[in-house]
């Protein structure tokens, strides 16, 4: 099992229902805001500190999402995407990595094809039943409640790191390590 996680090079997250609780805050002018969990910002920094690239592949597009993605300095930002499988296949080619080196976290039927394509897939506790059936790991957290943090820790635990070892790079004062909450 450790080998499966040692080779992970990219973790991709769906947004609505994964990094958020799936709620939409819409006025006649469009989506105003999305509520993200600060724990997930730490999770992105944690993955990056261990050499794992991060990104989102979302069916929706909004200014709030764009802002959060830039704030977190994600390596891959794909929004407004209705064909997530094609996007993942394109990333394999562009990044010169194998599907087995990708983790995807999804919660709904639009995510199923990507979950089948990647090496490891996760679903939040409140994901759709079909997503949970396809997921390699069903998380304890529901969407928007620290899903990325749980995924990051699971990957690093699976690599054989203790909690102290995995967080050590974030505890060192280093200008290369940026933690955005």
Secondary structure, 3 states (H helix, E strand, C coil): CHHHHHCCCEEEECCCCCCCCCCCEEECCEEEECCCCHHHHHHHHHHHHCCCEEEEECCCCCHHHHHHHHHHCCCEEECCCCCHHHHHHHHHHHHCCCHHHEEEECCCHHHHHHHHHCCEEEECCCCCHHHHHHCCEECCCCCCCCHHHHHHHHHHHHCCCCHHHHHHHHHCCCCCCCCCC
